[in-house]
Amino acid sequence: MGASIAYHLASRGTGNLVLLEKDTLFGQGSTGRCAGGVRYQFATEINIKLSLASLPMLERFKGEIGQEIDYRKCGYLFVLTNDNDVKIFKHNVDLQQRLGVQTEWLTGDEVRKRLPHMDFNDALAGTFHQRDGLVDPNSVVMGYINATQKMGVKALNNVEVSGIHVSRNQVEGVETSRGLIKTRMVINAAGAWSGEVGRMAGVHIPITPIRRQMFTTNPIPEIPKDFPFVIDFARSLYFHREAEGLLIGMSNPNEKQGFDVNVDETWELTNLEAAIKRMPLLEKASRASHWAGLYEVTPDAHPIFGKTSLEGFLVCAGFSGHGFMHGPVAGKLMSEFILDGAFSTVDVSALDLARFEEGRLIKEYNVV
């Protein structure tokens, strides 16, 4: 988010921009630990519109910024195994199609035909969209970082923020491990840590860090080249190709909030057992790597854009597991809000911070 915002502000001629990263490398937080998925299939109009704006920006990324990002349109295939999900996804597909996203509705038999190496005897239906797929997260981050630095942005790593100076309800500066930076505007794009940054400024931001973990396998020759990003929706279990093997993850419904990014070995075994039931050939596979990262979850699983009660303190965070794919348009939207006073590419004015106190939540169902 920070890299995209910096790029879009700089590309419109904004000067005196400083991007701060506490880690040694850029993009090693949630972005660097995500599965790299990008999709159009969402359950709310605003998230679908964000995808309709953001994913084409990823398609144009190499031509615009000069960085190859390995956009693979393998498609997302959501597999539905209970009647309630079938009912809700039918509504979702109708909404997606009305907005121009030509998602396919699949019968249970069609799901099984497309996934011959998997055991989905209980599949009732499925949805598939061919333009969903995978992108390399590190390449996107570094594409933006390199482009912003060429435009004069000071992108600094190994700099930790420890406080935000405020006077008369106005931001006045940021205290860092390298000293004070005087400024009248701060954009909080700290992802899972955005609530912590908000507290430094005396602003409550309802973002909860939740651990999500995944593992990869060594090569599995039986997996076809066109294997889609498969999601067993009821179990929050997913599979996609990673090199010649698979990347596999599953959300733990009992995960406690916090910043722990160590792998929970017990949950990994639960994940592996569930994965083997769906794909029996995994019994012969071996693990190549594993890691954990953080979702930045809001109460309605939608992001927060724009102003807060503190003058000069803005927020772009809380994407609840789909921030990477919406990062390009998020940066553009924040540049519009700052420079033009309104969001124009997509109207995200309803996704303001005040909605939580005012009871204007917009629930996203399609979060894994």
C-alpha positions in Angstrom: 0.0 0.0 0.0 2.7 2.5 0.9 4.7 1.8 -2.2 1.6 2.1 -4.4 0.5 5.3 -2.7 4.0 6.8 -3.0 4.2 5.9 -6.7 0.8 7.4 -7.6 1.4 10.6 -5.7 4.9 11.0 -7.3 3.6 10.2 -10.8 1.3 13.2 -10.4 4.2 15.5 -9.4 3.9 15.4 -5.6 7.2 16.1 -4.0 8.7 15.8 -0.5 7.5 12.2 -0.1 9.0 9.9 2.4 8.1 6.2 2.6 9.1 4.4 5.9 9.6 0.7 6.3 10.8 -0.8 9.6 12.2 -4.0 8.1 15.4 -4.5 6.3 13.7 -5.2 3.0 10.5 -3.6 1.5 7.3 -5.7 1.3 8.3 -8.3 3.8 5.1 -7.9 5.9 1.8 -9.2 4.8 2.6 -8.7 1.1 5.8 -10.7 1.2 4.0 -13.6 3.0 0.8 -13.8 1.0 -0.2 -16.4 -1.5 -0.1 -14.0 -4.5 -3.7 -14.5 -5.6 -5.7 -11.9 -7.6 -9.4 -12.3 -8.3 -12.6 -10.7 -9.5 -14.8 -13.1 -7.6 -16.2 -11.2 -4.6 -19.5 -10.9 -2.8 -19.9 -7.1 -2.7 -20.2 -4.5 -5.5 -17.4 -2.3 -4.1 -14.9 -5.2 -3.9 -15.7 -6.3 -7.4 -15.3 -2.7 -8.7 -11.9 -2.5 -6.9 -10.8 -5.7 -8.7 -12.2 -4.4 -12.0 -9.9 -1.3 -11.6 -6.9 -3.0 -9.9 -6.3 -6.2 -11.9 -6.0 -4.4 -15.3 -3.4 -2.2 -13.6 -1.5 -5.4 -12.9 -1.9 -6.5 -16.5 -0.3 -3.1 -17.6 2.3 -3.2 -14.9 5.3 -4.2 -17.1 4.5 -1.7 -19.8 3.8 1.2 -17.4 6.5 0.5 -14.8 9.0 -1.7 -16.5 8.8 -4.6 -14.1 7.8 -8.2 -15.0 5.4 -9.5 -12.3 4.6 -13.0 -13.7 0.8 -12.6 -13.9 -0.6 -16.1 -14.5 -4.3 -16.4 -15.3 -4.9 -19.9 -14.1 -8.4 -19.0 -12.8 -9.9 -19.3 -9.3 -12.2 -22.3 -8.8 -14.4 -22.1 -5.7 -15.8 -25.5 -4.7 -19.1 -25.4 -2.8 -20.1 -28.3 -0.6 -23.2 -27.0 1.4 -26.5 -25.6 0.4 -26.1 -22.3 2.1 -22.9 -21.5 0.2 -24.6 -22.5 -3.1 -27.4 -20.1 -2.4 -25.0 -17.2 -1.5 -22.6 -17.9 -4.4 -25.5 -17.9 -6.9 -26.3 -14.4 -5.8 -22.6 -13.5 -5.9 -22.3 -14.7 -9.5 -25.4 -12.8 -10.6 -23.8 -9.6 -9.1 -20.5 -10.3 -10.7 -22.0 -10.9 -14.1 -24.1 -7.7 -13.8 -20.9 -5.8 -13.2 -19.2 -7.4 -16.2 -17.3 -10.2 -14.6 -18.2 -13.3 -16.5 -17.9 -15.9 -13.8 -18.9 -19.4 -14.8 -21.4 -21.5 -12.7 -20.3 -25.1 -12.5 -22.3 -28.2 -11.4 -20.8 -30.7 -9.0 -20.1 -33.0 -11.9 -18.3 -30.2 -13.8 -16.2 -29.5 -10.8 -15.2 -33.1 -10.6 -14.4 -33.2 -14.3 -12.1 -30.2 -14.0 -10.3 -31.6 -11.0 -9.6 -35.3 -11.7 -6.8 -35.5 -9.2 -9.0 -34.3 -6.3 -11.7 -36.0 -4.3 -14.8 -33.7 -4.4 -17.5 -36.3 -4.2 -19.5 -33.9 -2.0 -19.2 -30.9 -4.4 -22.6 -29.4 -5.1 -21.5 -26.7 -7.4 -18.6 -24.3 -8.1 -17.6 -21.0 -9.6 -14.8 -20.3 -12.0 -13.3 -17.1 -13.6 -10.4 -17.6 -16.0 -8.9 -14.1 -15.5 -8.4 -14.7 -11.8 -4.9 -15.9 -11.0 -1.5 -15.3 -9.5 1.1 -12.5 -9.4 4.5 -12.3 -7.8 4.2 -10.0 -4.8 7.8 -9.1 -4.5 8.0 -8.0 -8.1 5.1 -5.6 -7.7 6.5 -4.1 -4.5 10.0 -3.6 -6.0 8.5 -2.3 -9.2 6.8 0.5 -7.3 9.8 1.1 -5.1 12.2 1.5 -7.9 9.9 3.7 -9.9 9.2 6.0 -6.9 12.9 6.4 -6.2 13.6 7.4 -9.8 11.0 10.1 -9.2 12.7 11.4 -6.1 10.8 9.7 -3.3 12.8 8.9 -0.3 12.0 5.2 0.3 13.8 4.3 3.5 14.0 0.9 5.2 15.3 0.0 8.6 13.4 3.0 10.0 10.9 2.3 12.7 8.2 4.8 13.7 7.9 5.2 17.5 5.5 8.1 17.8 3.4 10.7 16.0 3.5 14.3 17.2 0.1 16.0 17.4 -0.9 19.6 18.3 -4.4 21.0 18.4 -5.8 18.0 16.6 -3.3 18.3 13.7 -0.4 16.1 12.8 3.0 17.8 13.2 5.6 15.1 12.8 6.7 11.5 13.0 9.2 10.3 15.5 11.5 7.6 14.0 14.6 5.6 14.9 16.5 8.1 12.8 15.0 11.2 14.4 12.0 13.5 13.9 10.4 14.0 10.5 8.3 17.2 10.5 5.1 16.8 8.4 1.5 17.9 8.3 0.3 14.7 6.7 0.8 11.0 7.6 -0.7 8.1 5.6 -1.1 5.0 7.8 -0.6 2.1 5.4 0.9 -0.2 8.0 -1.3 -3.2 7.2 -1.7 -5.4 10.2 0.1 -2.9 12.3 -2.2 0.0 11.4 -4.0 -0.2 14.7 -0.7 0.2 16.5 0.2 3.2 14.4 -3.3 4.7 15.0 -2.8 4.4 18.8 0.4 6.5 18.4 -1.8 9.3 17.0 -4.6 8.8 19.5 -6.9 7.4 16.7 -8.8 4.1 17.2 -8.5 2.0 14.0 -10.4 -1.4 14.3 -7.9 -3.6 12.5 -7.0 -7.0 14.0 -3.9 -9.0 13.1 -4.7 -12.6 12.4 -2.1 -15.2 11.5 -2.5 -17.2 8.3 0.0 -19.9 7.3 0.8 -22.0 4.3 3.3 -24.5 3.0 4.7 -25.6 -0.4 5.5 -29.1 -1.7 8.4 -30.3 -3.8 7.5 -31.2 -7.5 4.4 -33.2 -8.1 4.5 -34.4 -11.7 0.8 -35.3 -11.8 -0.4 -31.7 -11.4 -1.3 -30.3 -14.8 0.2 -27.0 -16.0 -3.3 -25.4 -16.1 -4.2 -26.4 -12.6 -6.4 -23.6 -11.2 -6.3 -21.8 -7.8 -8.7 -24.2 -6.1 -10.6 -23.2 -2.9 -12.6 -25.6 -0.8 -14.7 -22.8 0.5 -16.4 -24.4 3.5 -13.0 -25.4 4.9 -11.1 -22.3 3.8 -8.7 -24.8 2.2 -6.8 -23.8 -0.9 -4.3 -25.1 -3.4 -2.4 -23.6 -6.3 0.6 -24.4 -8.4 3.9 -23.1 -7.1 6.8 -23.9 -9.4 6.4 -27.6 -10.1 4.6 -28.3 -6.8 1.7 -26.9 -4.9 1.2 -24.1 -2.4 -1.4 -25.1 0.2 -3.1 -23.2 3.0 -6.1 -23.4 5.3 -7.5 -20.7 7.7 -7.7 -21.7 11.4 -11.1 -20.5 12.6 -9.8 -20.5 16.2 -6.7 -18.5 15.5 -6.2 -15.8 18.2 -5.4 -12.3 17.2 -1.8 -11.2 17.5 1.5 -10.6 15.7 3.0 -14.1 15.9 4.2 -15.2 12.5 5.8 -18.5 13.7 4.3 -21.5 12.0 1.9 -23.5 14.2 3.1 -27.0 13.5 -0.1 -28.5 15.0 -2.3 -26.6 12.7 -0.1 -27.4 9.8 -0.8 -31.1 10.4 -4.5 -30.4 10.5 -4.1 -28.5 7.2 -2.1 -31.4 5.7 -4.7 -34.0 6.7 -7.5 -32.0 5.1 -5.4 -31.5 2.0 -4.7 -35.2 1.6 -8.4 -36.0 1.9 -9.0 -33.7 -1.0 -6.0 -34.7 -3.0 -4.8 -38.2 -2.0 -1.6 -38.1 -4.1 -0.3 -35.6 -1.5 0.5 -38.6 0.7 3.6 -39.1 -1.5 4.6 -35.5 -1.5 7.2 -33.8 0.7 7.2 -30.3 2.1 9.5 -27.8 0.5 8.9 -24.7 2.7 6.4 -23.2 5.1 5.7 -19.7 6.6 3.1 -17.6 8.2 1.9 -14.0 7.7 -0.8 -11.7 8.9 -4.3 -10.8 7.7 -5.3 -7.2 8.6 -8.9 -7.8 9.5 -11.7 -5.2 9.9 -15.1 -6.0 11.4 -16.7 -6.1 7.9 -13.7 -7.5 6.0 -13.5 -4.3 3.9 -10.6 -1.8 3.9 -10.5 1.7 5.4 -9.8 4.6 3.0 -9.3 8.3 3.8 -9.5 10.7 6.7 -9.8 10.2 10.4 -10.8 12.5 13.3 -7.2 13.8 13.4 -6.4 16.4 10.8 -3.6 15.2 8.4 -3.8 11.6 9.6 -5.1 9.3 6.8 -5.6 5.6 6.5 -5.3 3.0 3.8 -5.4 -0.4 5.4 -7.6 -3.3 6.6 -8.0 -5.2 3.4 -8.7 -8.4 5.3 -6.7 -10.8 3.1 -7.1 -9.2 -0.3 -4.9 -6.1 0.0 -2.2 -7.3 -2.4 -4.6 -7.6 -5.4 -6.2 -4.2 -4.6 -2.9 -2.4 -3.9 -2.5 -0.8 -7.3 -5.9 0.9 -7.3 -5.7 1.7 -3.6 -2.6 3.8 -4.2 -4.3 5.6 -7.1 -7.4 6.2 -5.0 -5.4 7.7 -2.1 -3.6 10.0 -4.5 -7.0 11.2 -5.9 -8.3 11.8 -2.4 -5.2 13.8 -1.3 -4.8 15.8 -4.5 -8.4 16.2 -5.8 -10.4 15.9 -2.6 -12.4 12.9 -3.8 -12.1 9.2 -4.9 -12.9 9.1 -8.6 -11.6 5.8 -10.1 -13.9 3.9 -7.7 -16.2 5.5 -5.2 -14.9 4.1 -1.9 -16.3 6.9 0.2 -18.5 4.4 2.0 -15.3 2.6 3.3 -14.4 5.4 5.6 -13.3 5.0 9.2 -16.5 6.6 10.6 -18.7 3.7 9.3 -17.8 1.5 12.3 -19.1 4.0 14.8 -22.1 4.9 12.6 -23.1 1.3 11.9 -22.6 1.4 8.1 -20.8 -1.9 7.8 -20.7 -3.7 4.4 -20.0 -7.4 5.0 -17.8 -9.4 2.6 -18.7 -13.1 2.5 -16.1 -14.3 0.1 -13.0 -14.2 2.4 -10.8 -17.2 2.8 
